[in-house]
Amino acid sequence: MAKQDLHLTRNIGIMAHIDAGKTTTSERILFYTGLTHKIGETHDGTATMDWMAQEQERGITITSAATTTRWKYAGDIYKINLIDTPGHVDFTVEVERSLRVLDGAVATYCAVGGVEPQSETVWRQADKYNVPRIGYVNKMDRSGADFFEVVRQMREVLGANPCPIVVPIGAEETFKGVIDLIKMKAILWHDETMGADYSVEEIPANLLDECQEWRDKMLESVADYDDSLMEKYFDDPSTITEEEILRALRNATIQMAIVPMLCGSSFKNKGVQTLLDYACAFLPSPLDTGSVTGTDPNTGEEVVRQPDEEDKTAALAFKIATDPYVGRLTFFRVYSGKVEAGSYVYNSRSGKKERVSRIFQMHSNKQNPVEVIGAGDIGAGVGFKDIRTGDTLCDEAAPIVLESMDFPEPVIGIAVEPKTQKDMDKLANGLAKLSEEDPTFTVKTDEQSGQTVISGMGELHLDIIIDRLRREFKVECNQGRPQVNYKEAITKMVNLREVYKKQSGGRGKFADIIVNVGPVDEDFTLGGLQFVDEVKGGNIPKEFIPSVQKGFLTAMKNGVLAGYPLDSLKVTLIDGSFHPVDSDQLSFEICAIQAYKSACAKAGPVLMEPIMRLEVVTPEENMGDVIGDLNKRRGQVEGMESSRSGARIVKALVPLAEMFGYVTALRTITSGRATSSMTYSHHAQVSQSIAKAVLEEVKGRVDLI
C-alpha cells in the first residue's frame, strides 16, 4: 500500500454485549461494500464472520474474525480492516487482543437492552488501550427501542460523552430512517432493495424543531474542540459549514473526548451505510494514531517507530489460529516497516529468526495470498515455529518489544481423559494447539491424581473446547465434574531458620537461611513474590541469593493446604550461612522450597475461592425467588435497579462454586423469562466449614488413586 493511501486505511472492530447485533452488523457491512453478494444471518447459521461450526449452531460469536473490505466515501476509496469480536464474557480474551491492535471501534448497543454488563467490560478494555469509538444503537425496529435513553445510559453508566449526530425517524415497527444532523437531511431506506438503496429527502415538518434542538446540542459539544467553529457558533451558527462540523467531530473523536452516536436496524438493513460513512469520517487512520513506543530488549531504552514502510519493521502477533489447510496461522498488525512473504523476521521474545513463508489478507476463515503487509495494516502469516500471542516481530538489527496484553486467569477447571487409550497422543496434541491459540485456556497435569485438568473462563468456554477436540482433533473425551480454581493465601508473618544438609560420600549439599515469610505489603499490587534481600556482610554469597528467590517462586505453585497455588507472598531473606565446598545454587533452591513448606504451615494458611459478579434481569414478580435462590448460593446482593421495560436488575457477588448450572436453575425459577451474565470479580477467603469440605474432597480424590 502506498504511503499516501495510509490516511484512507481504517482498522476498526465491532464490540458489544451478547446479542446487540455485532455479527449481523458485520454481515451488512460485507454486503454493502460488495465483499459478499448474499447477506448471511446468525440465526440461520450462514453468517460469514461466524465460520466455526459451534458458532453457526449456537448463533454466538466465539472467535474474533478479521476481514478486509473497501468503501467509497466523499470521493475516496477507504480500505477497512474489520474485526468482529465475541460478546460473551467467556471469550473476553478475543476482545482484549483485538482492541490492542485496532485504531478505532464501533461500540454497538441494543436499543432495548441499552448499556448491559458486557458493554461495560468492553468499554473499559477500549479505555485501557486508548481506542477512539463511535456508538451505534442497533435494533431500532424492536418493541421498546429508545435511542436517546441509550445515550443517557452511556453518559451515566460508562461516564462517556455521547453526542448524537442523527435523530431516528420513527421507532419500533415504524422506524424507517434517520435524520443526519450534520447535513440536516432525512435518509430513508428502501425495503425492496434490501436497504442497498436509500433516498435523501427534506426533514419532515413535524421533526424539524426536535432536529434543530439536537443539532444545537451537537454544535455546542464540538465547539469546545475547534476554536474557529466556536467563534462562528457564538456569532452566527447558520454560517457553520458541513466540512467544519466533520473536522471538529473527527478531532474530538480521535482525542476520545466525544463519542458520535448513530442508530439503525442492521437486521432490517437500515443505517449501515451511514455507519460506514461516519466510521471513515471520524475514526482514526494509522497516521492519526501516530508512532508506537516499545523498548529495546538489549538496553531497556524506549524506542519509537513511525507508521511508515521505510521505518524499521515492528509488528505485534495478536492471535494464533489453527487452520486445517494451511496449519498454524498467526495474525499480526504491522506498526512500522513491512513484512514480506518469504522474508525472515526476528521474534524479540524467543530471540530467534523465523521465516514467514506465506502472507495473507484475511476474509473470515478464507485467506487471500498477498506479497507484503505494510505499516498500518493487519494480515496473517504461515511458517512460524515458535510464536505466542503478544510476541513482537521486528528486524534483527533493530530489535523492539511492543507492549503485550494482560489476560485474566482461568477460574474453572475440569479433568479430561480420552475414551480410548490410543487417543492419548491425539488429546495431548489437540490440547497443546488449543492452549496456544487461547491464552485464557490452560492445561496442566494434577501432580497428586495424575489427571489432565483443563481450565478456562467459564462452563461455555470449556464446552466449546471439548466440542472442538471432538470435531477438529477427532478425540472423544470423558470429563469430570467442574472444579473451581481455588487459591491459597497466608495470614500471618513467620520467622524461620531452615538448614539443608546432605552428605552422601564425596561432595555434600549445604544451605542455611533465615527468612521472614508473610503476606505482601498493602502497596504491593503486582501479585506474585515480593522478595527482599537484607543479607549483610556476605553471609550468603551474592550468586546464591537468586536461587533462594527461585526456590520460593517455584514452591508458590503448590500451597500447603491442598496444593492450590499461592497468589502472593512476601519473603525477607535476613541472614544465613554457607559451606565453602558443599554449598551451591541447587542447595539454596531446595532449602528455600523446604522453608516455604515449613513457614506456610505455621503462617495461618487459608483457602481462597473465585467470586463472580452476577447481574440478573428478571420480571418484578420473580424477584423474591431470584434473591432467595442467590441467598442459598451464599450470594451477597449489592443492589437492585429498575430497567426501562419494567424488569428488575439484581446485582450480586456470588462464589463460583455455587454457580454451576445456574442458567438452567434461573430458567426454572422464572419460567425462562430472566437472563443473567457473570464476570470474574476477585478471590475471597472461604469460611472454615466450606474449606474443610473442599479439603476433604481433594483428599478423597487423592485416596482413590
C-alpha positions as CSV (number, residue, x, y, z in Angstrom):
1,M,0.0,0.0,0.0
2,A,1.4,3.4,-1.0
3,K,2.2,5.7,1.9
4,Q,-0.2,8.4,0.7
5,D,-3.1,5.9,1.0
6,L,-2.4,5.2,4.7
7,H,-4.8,8.0,5.7
8,L,-7.5,6.1,3.9
9,T,-7.0,3.0,6.0
10,R,-9.3,2.2,9.0
11,N,-8.5,-0.7,11.4
12,I,-11.8,-1.0,13.3
13,G,-13.7,-3.5,15.4
14,I,-17.2,-4.0,16.5
15,M,-17.6,-4.5,20.2
16,A,-20.7,-5.1,22.4
17,H,-22.7,-7.1,24.9
18,I,-24.1,-10.5,23.7
19,D,-26.9,-10.2,21.2
20,A,-26.5,-6.5,20.5
21,G,-26.1,-7.4,16.8
22,K,-22.3,-7.2,16.2
23,T,-22.2,-10.1,13.7
24,T,-25.4,-9.0,11.9
25,T,-23.9,-5.5,11.5
26,S,-20.6,-7.0,10.2
27,E,-22.6,-9.1,7.6
28,R,-24.4,-5.9,6.4
29,I,-21.0,-4.1,6.1
30,L,-19.7,-7.0,3.9
31,F,-22.8,-7.0,1.7
32,Y,-22.9,-3.2,1.2
33,T,-19.2,-3.0,0.5
34,G,-19.6,-5.6,-2.2
35,L,-17.5,-8.3,-0.4
36,T,-20.4,-10.7,-0.3
37,H,-23.4,-11.0,-2.6
38,K,-25.8,-12.6,-0.2
39,I,-26.4,-11.4,3.4
40,G,-25.5,-14.1,5.9
41,E,-27.7,-14.4,9.1
42,T,-26.6,-15.6,12.5
43,H,-29.9,-17.3,13.2
44,D,-29.7,-19.3,10.0
45,G,-26.0,-20.3,10.7
46,T,-24.9,-18.6,7.5
47,A,-23.0,-15.6,8.8
48,T,-19.7,-15.2,7.0
49,M,-17.9,-13.9,10.1
50,D,-19.2,-16.8,12.3
51,W,-17.5,-19.5,10.4
52,M,-16.9,-22.1,13.2
53,A,-19.4,-25.0,13.3
54,Q,-20.0,-24.2,17.0
55,E,-20.8,-20.5,16.2
56,Q,-23.3,-21.5,13.5
57,E,-25.1,-24.0,15.7
58,R,-25.3,-21.7,18.8
59,G,-25.8,-18.4,17.0
60,I,-23.0,-16.8,19.0
61,T,-19.5,-15.5,18.1
62,I,-16.7,-17.4,19.8
63,T,-13.6,-16.3,17.9
64,S,-12.9,-12.8,16.5
65,A,-12.9,-12.9,12.7
66,A,-11.0,-10.4,10.6
67,T,-11.7,-9.3,7.0
68,T,-10.6,-6.5,4.7
69,T,-13.0,-4.6,2.5
70,R,-13.3,-1.2,0.7
71,W,-15.9,1.6,0.9
72,K,-16.3,4.8,-1.1
73,Y,-16.9,7.9,1.0
74,A,-16.6,11.6,-0.1
75,G,-14.9,10.6,-3.4
76,D,-12.2,8.4,-1.8
77,I,-11.9,4.6,-1.6
78,Y,-11.2,3.7,2.0
79,K,-9.6,0.3,3.0
80,I,-11.3,-1.1,6.1
81,N,-9.8,-3.9,8.2
82,L,-12.8,-5.1,10.2
83,I,-12.7,-7.4,13.3
84,D,-16.0,-8.8,14.6
85,T,-15.5,-9.7,18.3
86,P,-17.5,-12.0,20.6
87,G,-19.8,-10.6,23.3
88,H,-19.8,-13.5,25.7
89,V,-17.6,-12.9,28.8
90,D,-16.1,-16.4,28.5
91,F,-14.4,-15.2,25.3
92,T,-13.2,-11.9,26.7
93,V,-9.6,-12.7,25.5
94,E,-10.8,-12.2,21.9
95,V,-12.0,-8.7,22.6
96,E,-8.8,-7.8,24.6
97,R,-6.4,-8.9,21.9
98,S,-8.5,-7.3,19.1
99,L,-8.7,-3.9,20.8
100,R,-4.9,-4.0,21.4
101,V,-4.3,-3.7,17.6
102,L,-7.2,-1.6,16.5
103,D,-7.2,2.1,15.8
104,G,-10.9,2.6,16.4
105,A,-14.1,0.7,17.4
106,V,-17.8,0.8,16.9
107,A,-19.5,0.3,20.3
108,T,-22.8,-1.3,19.5
109,Y,-25.9,-1.3,21.8
110,C,-29.3,-2.9,21.7
111,A,-31.9,-0.1,21.5
112,V,-34.0,-2.0,24.1
113,G,-31.3,-3.5,26.4
114,G,-29.1,-0.4,26.4
115,V,-25.8,-0.5,28.3
116,E,-25.5,-4.1,29.6
117,P,-22.8,-5.7,31.8
118,Q,-20.6,-6.8,29.0
119,S,-21.0,-3.4,27.3
120,E,-19.2,-2.0,30.4
121,T,-16.4,-4.6,30.3
122,V,-15.6,-3.9,26.6
123,W,-15.8,-0.2,27.2
124,R,-13.2,-0.5,30.0
125,Q,-11.0,-2.6,27.7
126,A,-11.2,0.0,25.0
127,D,-10.3,2.7,27.6
128,K,-7.2,0.7,28.6
129,Y,-5.8,0.7,25.0
130,N,-7.0,4.2,24.3
131,V,-9.2,3.2,21.4
132,P,-11.5,6.1,20.0
133,R,-15.1,5.0,19.5
134,I,-18.3,5.8,17.7
135,G,-21.6,4.5,19.1
136,Y,-24.2,2.6,17.1
137,V,-27.6,1.9,18.6
138,N,-28.9,-1.2,16.8
139,K,-32.4,-2.9,16.8
140,M,-34.3,0.4,16.5
141,D,-37.2,-1.7,15.0
142,R,-37.8,-3.7,18.2
143,S,-40.6,-3.0,20.6
144,G,-39.3,-0.7,23.4
145,A,-36.5,0.8,21.3
146,D,-35.3,4.2,22.6
147,F,-32.2,5.8,21.1
148,F,-32.0,8.8,23.5
149,E,-32.4,6.5,26.6
150,V,-29.3,4.5,25.4
151,V,-27.4,7.8,25.0
152,R,-28.4,8.8,28.6
153,Q,-27.3,5.4,30.0
154,M,-23.9,5.7,28.2
155,R,-23.4,9.0,30.0
156,E,-24.5,7.7,33.4
157,V,-23.1,4.1,33.4
158,L,-20.0,4.4,31.3
159,G,-19.1,8.1,32.1
160,A,-18.9,8.6,28.3
161,N,-19.6,11.8,26.4
162,P,-22.0,10.6,23.7
163,C,-23.0,13.1,21.0
164,P,-26.0,12.1,18.8
165,I,-25.3,13.1,15.1
166,V,-28.6,11.5,13.9
167,V,-32.2,11.5,15.1
168,P,-34.3,8.4,14.3
169,I,-37.4,8.8,12.1
170,G,-40.0,6.7,13.9
171,A,-39.2,3.8,16.3
172,E,-40.2,0.2,16.8
173,E,-42.2,-1.1,13.7
174,T,-42.5,2.5,12.3
175,F,-38.6,3.0,12.2
176,K,-37.8,3.9,8.6
177,G,-34.7,6.1,8.6
178,V,-32.6,8.7,10.3
179,I,-32.1,12.5,10.1
180,D,-28.5,13.4,9.6
181,L,-27.9,16.4,11.9
182,I,-24.6,17.3,10.0
183,K,-26.3,17.6,6.6
184,M,-29.7,18.3,8.0
185,K,-31.3,15.8,5.6
186,A,-33.6,12.8,6.1
187,I,-32.3,9.4,4.9
188,L,-35.0,6.8,4.1
189,W,-34.1,3.2,3.3
190,H,-36.0,1.2,0.7
191,D,-37.0,-2.2,1.9
192,E,-37.5,-3.7,-1.6
193,T,-33.7,-3.4,-2.4
194,M,-32.5,-4.9,1.0
195,G,-31.6,-1.4,2.1
196,A,-29.0,-1.1,-0.6
197,D,-30.8,2.0,-2.0
198,Y,-31.9,4.9,0.1
199,S,-33.3,8.4,-0.7
200,V,-32.1,11.7,0.8
201,E,-35.0,14.0,1.4
202,E,-36.0,17.1,3.3
203,I,-36.7,16.8,7.0
204,P,-40.4,16.1,7.8
205,A,-42.0,19.2,9.2
206,N,-43.1,17.5,12.4
207,L,-39.5,16.7,13.3
208,L,-37.8,20.0,12.3
209,D,-37.9,21.6,15.8
210,E,-36.5,18.4,17.5
211,C,-33.7,18.2,14.9
212,Q,-32.8,21.8,15.3
213,E,-32.6,21.3,19.1
214,W,-30.3,18.3,18.8
215,R,-28.2,20.0,16.1
216,D,-27.6,22.9,18.5
217,K,-26.5,20.4,21.3
218,M,-24.2,18.7,18.8
219,L,-22.6,22.0,17.8
220,E,-22.3,23.1,21.4
221,S,-20.5,19.8,22.2
222,V,-18.0,20.0,19.3
223,A,-17.4,23.8,19.5
224,D,-15.2,23.1,22.6
225,Y,-12.7,21.2,20.4
226,D,-12.4,23.7,17.5
227,D,-11.7,27.4,18.1
228,S,-12.8,28.8,14.7
229,L,-16.1,26.8,15.0
230,M,-16.7,28.2,18.5
231,E,-16.4,31.8,17.2
232,K,-18.9,31.0,14.4
233,Y,-21.2,29.3,16.9
234,F,-21.5,32.4,19.1
235,D,-21.6,34.8,16.1
236,D,-23.9,33.1,13.6
237,P,-24.4,29.3,13.8
238,S,-26.0,29.3,10.3
239,T,-22.6,30.1,8.7
240,I,-21.0,26.8,10.0
241,T,-20.3,24.5,7.1
242,E,-20.6,20.7,6.9
243,E,-16.8,20.4,6.5
244,E,-16.1,22.4,9.7
245,I,-18.5,20.1,11.7
246,L,-16.9,17.0,10.3
247,R,-13.4,18.2,11.1
248,A,-14.3,19.2,14.7
249,L,-16.1,15.9,15.3
250,R,-13.2,14.0,13.9
251,N,-10.7,15.8,16.1
252,A,-12.8,15.3,19.2
253,T,-13.4,11.6,18.5
254,I,-9.7,10.9,18.0
255,Q,-8.9,12.7,21.3
256,M,-11.6,10.4,22.9
257,A,-13.4,13.5,24.1
258,I,-16.7,12.7,22.3
259,V,-18.5,9.5,21.1
260,P,-20.6,10.3,17.9
261,M,-23.8,8.4,18.2
262,L,-25.7,6.8,15.2
263,C,-28.6,4.4,15.1
264,G,-30.2,1.9,12.8
265,S,-31.6,-1.6,12.5
266,S,-28.9,-3.9,10.9
267,F,-31.3,-6.8,10.6
268,K,-33.8,-4.7,8.7
269,N,-30.9,-3.2,6.6
270,K,-31.3,0.4,7.8
271,G,-28.5,2.6,9.0
272,V,-25.4,0.6,8.0
273,Q,-24.2,2.8,5.1
274,T,-24.4,5.9,7.4
275,L,-22.4,4.0,10.0
276,L,-19.7,3.1,7.3
277,D,-19.6,6.7,6.1
278,Y,-19.0,8.1,9.6
279,A,-16.6,5.3,10.6
280,C,-14.4,6.6,7.7
281,A,-15.1,10.2,8.6
282,F,-14.4,10.1,12.4
283,L,-12.3,7.1,13.3
284,P,-8.5,7.5,13.1
285,S,-6.2,6.2,10.4
286,P,-2.8,4.6,11.4
287,L,-1.3,8.1,10.7
288,D,-3.7,9.7,13.2
289,T,-2.8,7.1,15.8
290,G,0.8,8.0,15.2
291,S,4.0,6.4,16.4
292,V,4.2,3.4,18.6
293,T,6.6,3.1,21.5
294,G,8.4,0.0,22.6
295,T,11.6,-0.9,24.5
296,D,14.9,-2.2,23.2
297,P,15.3,-5.7,24.6
298,N,19.1,-5.3,24.9
299,T,19.3,-1.9,26.6
300,G,15.8,-1.4,28.0
301,E,15.7,2.0,26.4
302,E,12.5,3.4,24.9
303,V,12.3,3.1,21.1
304,V,9.8,4.9,18.8
305,R,8.6,3.6,15.4
306,Q,6.6,5.6,12.9
307,P,3.7,4.3,10.8
308,D,5.9,4.3,7.7
309,E,7.0,1.5,5.4
310,E,10.5,3.0,5.2
311,D,11.0,2.7,9.0
312,K,12.4,-0.5,10.7
313,T,9.8,-3.3,11.0
314,A,7.7,-3.7,14.1
315,A,4.7,-5.9,14.2
316,L,2.6,-7.5,17.0
317,A,1.3,-11.1,16.8
318,F,-2.2,-10.7,18.4
319,K,-3.8,-14.1,17.6
320,I,-2.9,-17.6,16.7
321,A,-5.3,-19.9,15.0
322,T,-5.1,-23.5,13.6
323,D,-6.3,-23.8,10.1
324,P,-7.0,-27.3,8.7
325,Y,-5.4,-26.4,5.3
326,V,-2.5,-24.0,6.0
327,G,-1.6,-25.1,9.5
328,R,-0.8,-22.5,12.2
329,L,-1.9,-19.0,11.2
330,T,-0.5,-16.0,13.0
331,F,-2.5,-12.8,12.9
332,F,-0.4,-9.6,13.2
333,R,-0.6,-5.9,13.0
334,V,2.3,-4.1,11.3
335,Y,3.1,-0.8,13.1
336,S,6.1,0.2,11.0
337,G,8.1,-1.1,8.1
338,K,6.7,-4.1,6.3
339,V,6.5,-7.9,6.4
340,E,7.1,-9.7,3.1
341,A,6.3,-13.3,2.1
342,G,9.4,-15.4,2.1
343,S,11.3,-13.0,4.3
344,Y,12.8,-13.5,7.8
345,V,11.6,-11.7,10.9
346,Y,13.1,-11.6,14.4
347,N,11.0,-12.6,17.4
348,S,12.2,-10.4,20.3
349,R,10.8,-12.8,23.0
350,S,12.4,-16.0,21.7
351,G,15.5,-14.3,20.3
352,K,15.1,-16.4,17.1
353,K,14.7,-15.5,13.4
354,E,11.6,-17.0,11.8
355,R,10.8,-17.4,8.1
356,V,7.4,-16.1,7.0
357,S,6.7,-18.5,4.2
358,R,3.3,-17.0,3.1
359,I,1.3,-14.0,3.9
360,F,-2.5,-13.5,3.6
361,Q,-5.1,-10.8,3.8
362,M,-7.9,-12.4,5.7
363,H,-11.6,-12.7,4.8
364,S,-13.1,-14.5,7.8
365,N,-11.7,-18.1,7.6
366,K,-10.5,-17.7,4.0
367,Q,-7.1,-16.4,3.0
368,N,-6.2,-14.2,0.1
369,P,-2.4,-14.5,-0.6
370,V,-0.5,-11.2,-0.8
371,E,3.2,-10.5,-1.2
372,V,3.5,-7.8,1.5
373,I,1.7,-6.4,4.6
374,G,2.8,-2.8,5.1
375,A,2.7,-0.4,8.1
376,G,-0.7,0.3,9.5
377,D,-2.2,-2.9,8.0
378,I,-3.4,-6.2,9.5
379,G,-2.7,-9.6,8.0
380,A,-1.8,-13.2,8.8
381,G,1.3,-15.3,8.2
382,V,2.2,-19.0,8.0
383,G,5.5,-20.7,8.8
384,F,6.3,-19.6,12.4
385,K,7.8,-22.4,14.5
386,D,7.8,-20.7,18.0
387,I,5.3,-17.9,18.4
388,R,2.9,-16.9,21.1
389,T,0.1,-14.3,21.4
390,G,1.7,-10.9,22.2
391,D,5.1,-11.6,20.6
392,T,6.8,-8.7,18.8
393,L,8.2,-9.4,15.3
394,C,10.9,-7.0,14.1
395,D,14.3,-6.5,12.3
396,E,17.1,-8.4,13.9
397,A,19.3,-5.3,13.5
398,A,16.8,-3.1,15.3
399,P,15.0,-5.2,18.0
400,I,12.0,-3.8,19.8
401,V,9.5,-5.2,22.3
402,L,6.0,-3.7,22.0
403,E,3.5,-3.6,24.9
404,S,1.9,-7.0,25.1
405,M,-1.6,-7.9,26.5
406,D,-2.7,-8.9,30.0
407,F,-5.0,-11.9,30.1
408,P,-7.2,-12.9,33.0
409,E,-6.5,-16.2,34.8
410,P,-8.9,-19.1,34.3
411,V,-11.4,-19.7,37.1
412,I,-12.9,-23.1,36.4
413,G,-11.3,-26.5,35.5
414,I,-12.4,-30.0,34.6
415,A,-10.5,-33.2,34.4
416,V,-10.5,-34.9,30.9
417,E,-9.3,-38.2,29.6
418,P,-9.7,-39.8,26.2
419,K,-12.4,-42.5,25.9
420,T,-9.8,-44.9,24.4
421,Q,-6.2,-45.2,25.5
422,K,-4.9,-45.0,21.9
423,D,-6.2,-41.4,21.7
424,M,-3.9,-40.2,24.4
425,D,-1.4,-38.6,22.0
426,K,-4.2,-37.1,19.9
427,L,-5.6,-35.5,23.1
428,A,-2.3,-34.1,24.2
429,N,-1.7,-32.7,20.7
430,G,-5.2,-31.1,20.5
431,L,-4.9,-29.5,23.9
432,A,-1.4,-28.1,23.1
433,K,-2.7,-26.5,19.9
434,L,-5.9,-25.1,21.6
435,S,-3.9,-23.6,24.6
436,E,-1.5,-22.0,22.1
437,E,-4.5,-20.3,20.4
438,D,-6.2,-19.1,23.6
439,P,-4.1,-17.6,26.4
440,T,-7.1,-17.9,28.9
441,F,-7.2,-21.7,28.4
442,T,-4.6,-23.7,30.3
443,V,-3.7,-27.4,30.6
444,K,-1.9,-29.0,33.5
445,T,-1.4,-32.4,35.0
446,D,-2.6,-32.7,38.6
447,E,0.5,-33.9,40.4
448,Q,-1.5,-35.8,43.1
449,S,-4.0,-37.5,40.9
450,G,-2.2,-37.7,37.6
451,Q,-5.3,-36.3,35.8
452,T,-5.2,-33.9,32.9
453,V,-7.0,-30.8,34.1
454,I,-8.2,-28.1,31.6
455,S,-9.1,-24.7,32.9
456,G,-11.0,-21.8,31.3
457,M,-13.1,-18.7,31.8
458,G,-16.5,-20.5,32.3
459,E,-18.6,-23.5,31.6
460,L,-19.4,-22.4,28.0
461,H,-15.7,-21.9,27.3
462,L,-14.8,-25.4,28.3
463,D,-17.9,-26.8,26.5
464,I,-16.6,-25.3,23.3
465,I,-13.1,-26.7,23.9
466,I,-14.4,-30.2,24.4
467,D,-16.5,-29.8,21.2
468,R,-13.5,-28.6,19.2
469,L,-11.5,-31.6,20.5
470,R,-14.2,-33.9,19.1
471,R,-14.6,-32.2,15.7
472,E,-11.2,-30.8,14.8
473,F,-8.9,-33.4,16.5
474,K,-11.3,-36.4,16.4
475,V,-10.9,-37.1,20.2
476,E,-13.8,-38.3,22.2
477,C,-13.4,-37.3,25.9
478,N,-14.7,-38.4,29.3
479,Q,-14.9,-35.3,31.6
480,G,-15.1,-35.0,35.3
481,R,-17.3,-32.6,37.3
482,P,-16.3,-28.9,37.0
483,Q,-13.8,-27.9,39.6
484,V,-13.3,-24.4,40.9
485,N,-9.8,-22.9,40.6
486,Y,-9.2,-22.2,44.3
487,K,-6.0,-20.4,45.5
488,E,-4.3,-20.3,48.9
489,A,-3.1,-17.4,51.0
490,I,-1.3,-17.0,54.3
491,T,-2.5,-14.6,57.0
492,K,0.5,-14.3,59.4
493,M,4.2,-13.4,59.4
494,V,6.5,-16.2,60.4
495,N,10.3,-16.1,61.2
496,L,12.1,-19.3,60.4
497,R,15.6,-20.8,60.1
498,E,15.9,-23.6,57.6
499,V,19.1,-25.7,57.2
500,Y,19.5,-28.2,54.3
501,K,22.3,-30.7,54.8
502,K,23.0,-33.8,52.8
503,Q,26.1,-35.9,53.0
504,S,26.5,-38.9,50.6
505,G,30.2,-39.7,50.1
506,G,32.2,-37.0,48.3
507,R,30.8,-33.6,47.9
508,G,27.7,-32.9,50.0
509,K,24.9,-30.3,49.9
510,F,24.6,-27.4,52.4
511,A,22.5,-24.3,52.7
512,D,21.3,-22.3,55.7
513,I,18.8,-19.4,55.5
514,I,16.9,-17.2,58.0
515,V,13.7,-15.7,56.5
516,N,10.5,-13.8,57.4
517,V,7.6,-15.2,55.4
518,G,4.2,-13.5,55.4
519,P,1.5,-11.6,53.3
520,V,2.7,-9.0,50.8
521,D,2.7,-5.2,51.7
522,E,-0.6,-3.4,51.0
523,D,1.1,-1.2,48.4
524,F,2.5,-4.2,46.5
525,T,-0.2,-4.6,43.8
526,L,1.7,-6.7,41.3
527,G,0.9,-10.1,42.8
528,G,3.5,-12.9,42.9
529,L,6.6,-12.9,45.0
530,Q,7.8,-9.8,46.9
531,F,11.4,-10.7,47.6
532,V,13.5,-8.5,49.9
533,D,17.3,-9.2,50.4
534,E,18.6,-7.9,53.7
535,V,21.7,-10.1,54.0
536,K,24.7,-8.2,55.3
537,G,28.4,-8.9,55.2
538,G,28.3,-11.7,52.6
539,N,27.0,-14.3,55.0
540,I,25.3,-15.8,51.9
541,P,27.3,-15.1,48.7
542,K,25.5,-12.9,46.1
543,E,25.4,-15.7,43.5
544,F,23.2,-17.9,45.7
545,I,20.5,-15.3,46.5
546,P,18.7,-15.6,43.2
547,S,18.5,-19.3,43.9
548,V,16.6,-18.6,47.2
549,Q,14.2,-16.4,45.3
550,K,13.8,-19.0,42.5
551,G,13.1,-21.7,45.2
552,F,10.2,-19.7,46.8
553,L,8.8,-18.8,43.3
554,T,8.7,-22.5,42.3
555,A,7.2,-23.5,45.6
556,M,4.4,-21.0,45.4
557,K,2.8,-23.1,42.6
558,N,1.7,-25.5,45.3
559,G,0.1,-24.4,48.6
560,V,0.4,-26.4,51.9
561,L,-3.4,-27.0,52.4
562,A,-4.4,-28.8,49.2
563,G,-1.7,-27.9,46.6
564,Y,-3.5,-24.9,45.2
565,P,-1.2,-22.0,44.1
566,L,-0.4,-19.1,46.3
567,D,-1.1,-15.8,44.6
568,S,1.2,-13.6,46.5
569,L,3.9,-13.9,49.2
570,K,6.5,-11.7,50.9
571,V,9.8,-13.2,51.7
572,T,12.5,-11.2,53.5
573,L,15.9,-13.0,53.5
574,I,17.6,-11.8,56.7
575,D,20.7,-14.0,57.2
576,G,22.2,-17.4,56.7
577,S,25.4,-19.2,56.2
578,F,27.2,-21.4,53.6
579,H,29.9,-24.0,53.3
580,P,32.8,-23.2,51.0
581,V,32.8,-26.6,49.4
582,D,29.3,-28.1,49.8
583,S,27.1,-25.1,49.1
584,D,25.8,-24.5,45.6
585,Q,22.9,-22.9,43.8
586,L,20.7,-26.0,43.9
587,S,21.3,-26.4,47.7
588,F,19.9,-22.9,48.4
589,E,17.0,-23.5,46.0
590,I,16.0,-26.8,47.8
591,C,16.5,-25.1,51.1
592,A,14.1,-22.3,50.1
593,I,11.4,-24.8,49.0
594,Q,11.6,-26.6,52.4
595,A,11.5,-23.2,54.2
596,Y,8.3,-22.3,52.2
597,K,6.6,-25.5,53.3
598,S,7.6,-25.2,56.9
599,A,6.7,-21.4,57.1
600,C,3.4,-21.6,55.3
601,A,2.1,-24.4,57.5
602,K,2.6,-22.0,60.5
603,A,1.5,-18.8,58.9
604,G,-2.3,-19.3,59.1
605,P,-2.9,-20.7,55.6
606,V,-6.4,-20.2,54.2
607,L,-8.3,-21.2,51.1
608,M,-9.4,-18.5,48.6
609,E,-12.3,-19.0,46.1
610,P,-13.2,-17.1,43.0
611,I,-16.2,-14.7,43.5
612,M,-18.2,-13.7,40.4
613,R,-20.1,-10.5,39.7
614,L,-23.6,-11.5,38.7
615,E,-26.3,-9.4,37.0
616,V,-29.8,-10.9,36.7
617,V,-32.6,-9.2,34.7
618,T,-35.8,-10.6,36.0
619,P,-39.6,-9.7,35.9
620,E,-40.8,-8.0,39.1
621,E,-42.9,-10.9,40.2
622,N,-40.0,-13.4,40.2
623,M,-37.6,-11.1,42.1
624,G,-38.2,-12.6,45.5
625,D,-37.5,-16.1,44.2
626,V,-34.3,-15.0,42.4
627,I,-33.0,-13.3,45.5
628,G,-33.9,-16.2,47.7
629,D,-32.0,-18.6,45.4
630,L,-29.0,-16.3,45.4
631,N,-29.0,-16.3,49.3
632,K,-29.0,-20.1,49.2
633,R,-25.9,-19.9,47.0
634,R,-24.0,-17.7,49.5
635,G,-24.6,-14.7,47.3
636,Q,-24.4,-11.1,48.5
637,V,-27.0,-8.9,46.8
638,E,-25.3,-5.5,46.1
639,G,-28.2,-3.6,44.6
640,M,-31.5,-3.6,42.7
641,E,-32.5,-1.3,39.8
642,S,-35.4,-0.9,37.5
643,S,-34.9,-1.3,33.8
644,R,-36.9,0.6,31.2
645,S,-39.0,-2.4,30.2
646,G,-40.3,-2.8,33.8
647,A,-38.0,-5.6,34.7
648,R,-35.7,-5.5,37.7
649,I,-31.9,-5.8,37.6
650,V,-30.4,-7.6,40.5
651,K,-26.6,-7.2,41.1
652,A,-24.8,-9.6,43.3
653,L,-21.4,-11.2,44.2
654,V,-21.6,-15.0,44.3
655,P,-19.0,-17.7,44.8
656,L,-18.3,-19.6,41.5
657,A,-18.5,-22.9,43.3
658,E,-22.3,-22.3,43.8
659,M,-23.0,-21.2,40.2
660,F,-22.7,-24.4,38.2
661,G,-25.9,-25.0,36.2
662,Y,-27.2,-21.6,37.3
663,V,-28.6,-20.7,33.9
664,T,-30.9,-23.8,34.0
665,A,-32.0,-23.1,37.6
666,L,-32.8,-19.5,36.8
667,R,-34.9,-20.5,33.8
668,T,-36.8,-22.9,36.0
669,I,-37.5,-20.2,38.7
670,T,-38.6,-17.6,36.3
671,S,-40.3,-19.8,33.6
672,G,-37.5,-18.8,31.2
673,R,-38.1,-15.0,31.5
674,A,-34.9,-14.0,33.2
675,T,-31.4,-13.6,31.8
676,S,-28.1,-13.4,33.6
677,S,-24.5,-12.5,32.9
678,M,-21.5,-13.3,35.1
679,T,-17.9,-11.9,35.2
680,Y,-15.0,-12.7,37.5
681,S,-14.6,-10.2,40.3
682,H,-11.9,-11.4,42.8
683,H,-10.8,-14.2,45.1
684,A,-12.0,-14.2,48.7
685,Q,-11.4,-16.3,51.8
686,V,-13.6,-19.3,52.2
687,S,-15.4,-20.0,55.5
688,Q,-13.9,-22.7,57.7
689,S,-16.7,-25.2,57.3
690,I,-16.6,-25.0,53.4
691,A,-12.8,-25.0,53.4
692,K,-13.0,-28.2,55.4
693,A,-15.4,-29.8,52.9
694,V,-13.2,-28.8,49.9
695,L,-10.1,-30.1,51.5
696,E,-11.8,-33.4,52.4
697,E,-12.9,-33.7,48.8
698,V,-9.4,-33.1,47.5
699,K,-8.1,-35.7,49.9
700,G,-10.8,-38.1,48.8
701,R,-9.7,-37.7,45.2
702,V,-6.1,-38.5,46.1
703,D,-7.1,-41.5,48.2
704,L,-8.9,-43.0,45.2
705,I,-5.8,-43.2,43.2
